[in-house]
Amino acid sequence: MTLKNSILAAFAAITLTSLAAEAYIIPGDRGPAPIPRPEEPLPPYPGDDFGNGSGRQEQKVIYLSRRVSNETLALRQLAGIGENYRGYTVESVIIEIRGAGPRSELALLTDGRVEESVYAPQRTVLLRPQYRAVIGEDFRSLQLDVRGVVDIQSVTINLRDDGGGRPGRPDRPGRPGRPDRGEDVPLYVSTRLYGNDRLDLTQYIDMYRYRGYKIQAIEIDASAVYNVALLDVLINGFNQTPTIQVSPYGQRYTVRPQNNVLGQGADSIVLISRGDLDIRGVTLRLSRY
């Protein structure tokens, strides 16, 4: 047999062997079956503000695109946040600004109470509620107060749904040992104090309802009319803090009284001013004694 014939015979044998092997392969057989992957765990139930999840997020955008001058914008109405959003938490409000006057100011209000404000805003402004802000529980009215002239492009309201207070989704029972976060009681105070003036806050408090509650903090939203003004906070005639220097830029000042219970040692809460200043809101943070 010649070399050429030997090579051809070898290739023929290899081909016949391959065809015979393929004839015994079961159709669809591609080796061992893959090992099934374990099912991924379900995501946790949307949590609360104690770190057990963040809940479902939602944004409501108001495309304003106009100049606003000394106006209070009703954000819930403009964004279409109706009663079906009861139980949602307002996490923040973002304002996109094209331009603003040098003496302009923006303030986020809940039921008329100033949550946070910024003076001479520029570009993107982020305002947050200072405490828990659940629609229908902690407040009903959400507003943006504009002082001066501001060109507003848009307003974005960031909401979080933790599943509480909505139809068909009952609140989860409270957990034992949760700390008393207190209750914020807004006093609808809006007035100007001139020179050596005084303001008795007791007339704005429902003493019958809150008698026996401890005052954790007194928050005062104030701004001086000219330069700097001075403010003292007295409970039953005793000063509760060093004299506060109030700036003209509009800030929130917090006073933390010691062991003062409404109707049981705290029967009179008075603000004493030196210099002209505007009081735009006062909030009491109370807890059960």
N, C-alpha and C positions, 0 to 999 in steps of 0.2 A: 504494500500500500504506500502510495506516495505521501509526502508531507502534507500536500494540499488536501488530499482525501482524508487524512487523519484529522486535520483541523475541522473540516466540514462535519465529520462524524461526531466529533466532540460537541460542537454547537448544537447538533440535532438532539443529542442525548440530554443536554441541559434544558432544551426547550420542552421535550417530552416530560421531563421530571417536574418542571414548573406547572405545566398544564394538569398533570395528575394531582399535584398538591392543591391547586385551586379547586379542583372538582370535589374535594372533601371539606371545604370551608362552608359552614352554615350561613345562608344569607342573613345579613343583619348582625352577625356576630362580630363585635369589634373589641373583644377582650372583656375583662371583668367590669361589672357595673360600677359607676362612680359612687363613692361614699356620700350619702346625703348630708348636706350642711345643716347644722342645728338651727332651728328657728330663732330669729332675732327677738329679744324681749320687747314687749310693747313699751312705748314711751310712758313715762310716769304721768300721773294725773297732774294737770296744771296746778302749780303750787301757789303759795301765798307769799307774803313779803318776808317770810322767815327762811327763805332760801330753798324751798322745795319745788323748784321749777319756776318758769317765768310766765306761764300762761300764753294765750294766743294774742299775737300783736296785730294791731290794725291802725291804719293811718287815714285821717280825713283831711283833705287838702282844700283850702279856700283860695281860689285864684282871684285876687282882688285887683291888682294892676291899676291902682289909682292913688292919688294924693289924699292923705287923711290929715285933717287939722282939728285938734281939740275935740275929739270924738271918741265915744266908747262903743266898740264893736261887740255885738252879741254873737259870740263864736258858735254856740250850740245851734242857733237858728241858721247861721250862715253855712255851717258844715252839715246840717241835716242830722244832728245828733238828738234823736227823739227819745221817748220813753223806752223804746226797745233796747236802748243802750244802758238802761239802769243796771248797776252792778259793775260796769266797766270802770277802770281806774285811769285817770288822766296822768300820764307819766311826764309829758313835757309838751311845750308848744314852741315851734320853730318859726321865726319870722324872717323872710327874705326881703331885704331892703335895698332900694336903688339909690336912695339919698335921704338925708334928714337935716333939719335945721340944727344950729349949734346949741339951742336951748330945749331941744325936744326930749321926750321921755316916754318909754313904754312900760306898762305895768300889767301883770296878769292878775285878774280878780276872780275870786270864787265867792258868790253871794255878796259882792261888794267889798270883800276883804282882800287886801293886797298880799299876794303870795310872793311875788318877786318882781323887781323893777330894774331897769337899766337906763342910764342917763346918756344922752347923745348917741343913740344906737347907730351902728354901721354894719353893712353887709348882712351877715347872718347872726341872729340873736336867738339864744336858747333860754327859755324861761321855764322853771319847774315849780310845781306846788311844794311848799315847805313841809307839809305833812300829808297824811293819807287823804286822797282826793277821789272818792268813789262817787260816781254820778248817782243821784237820787238818795244817797245815804249821808254823805258828808257835805254835799252842796247840790244846788239845782242850776244856778246861773254861772256860766263861764264867760268872762268878758276880757277884751283887750282894751285897756285905757290908753289913749294916745294924747299926749300933751305936746303942744307945739305942732310942727309940720313934719310929716314923715311920708315918703313915697314907698308904699308897701306893694311888693310884687305878689307874695303869697304868704299864707299862714297854714302851717301843717300841725295838726293835733295828733299826738301819738297816744294811742289807747292800748290798754291791756285787759284781756278778759280772763279772769281767774275762775269763772264758772259760778260765781255767787250772785244771787239776786235776780237771775233770769228765769223766764217762764220755762218750766220743764226741767230746770237744772237747779235743784234746791241747794242751799248752802250746806257745806259740810259742817259737822259739829265741831265746835271749838276744841282745841287740845288743852289738856290740863297743864297748868304751869305756865301758860302764856302770860307774859308781863302785861301789866296795865299800861297801855300806851297813852292813857288820858283821853280827855275829850276837849276838842277845841270849841270855844264859845266866842264867836265874833260879836263885838260890841259895835253897833253901827254909829260910830263917832266920826264926824267930819266937820272940823271947826278950826278957826284960827285963834291963837292966843296972843295977846298983845302985852308986851312989857312984863311987868310982875303980875301975872294972871294965874288963875287956878281953874282946874276942871275936875269936878267930882264924878268919877266913873260909876259910883254906886247906883246912880239914877238909871244907868243903862243895863243893869244886871237884874235878872229875875231871881231875887234873893229867896223867894219862897221855893222855887224849883231847885236851886243849887245850894241851899243851906246845908252845911255839913261837908261840902266838897273842899278838898285841899287845893290851894293855888300852887301849881307847879311852876308856872311862868306867866309873865305878863309881857306881851309883845306889842310894841308901839311903832306904827309907821308914821314917821314925821320928817319934816324938812324945814330948815330955817328960811325965813323970808329974805334976810340980809346977812351975809357972812355966816356967823355961827351964833346959835342960841343955846341956852342952858335949860335943862329939864331935870326935875327931881320927882321921884315916885315915893309917896308916903302912904303907909297903911296904919290906920288909927294914930296918925300924927308922927309915926316913926319912919325915918328915911330908910329905904330898902336897898339903896345902891349908892355908890359915889355919883356925884352930879354928872349927868350925861351931856356931852357936847354934841349938839345936833347940827349936822352939816346941811348946806343948801341943796344937796344932790338927791335927797330922798332915800332914806335907808330904813331898815327894820332894827329896832333896838330891843334887846331881851333883858328882862329883869326877873331874877329867880328869888322870890321871897322865901324866908325860912319859917316853916311851921305856922303858916297862916291859913286858917280855915274860915270859909265864908259863914258869917253868922255866929261864929264861935272864936272871936278874937280878930277877925277881919271884917269889921262892919263899915269901914270907910276906906276907900281907895281914891287918892287925890293926886293929880298931876300939878306941879308948880313950875311955872315958866319964868325965865328971865331973858327977855328979848322976844321978838316976834317969830312965831313958828306955826306951821300948819300941821294939825293932827288929822291924818287921813284914814286912820283905822286903829283899833285896839282889839287884841285877841287874848282871851284868858285860856290857858291850858289847865284843865281841872282834872282831878282824880278823886275817887271815893276815899274818904278819910278812914 
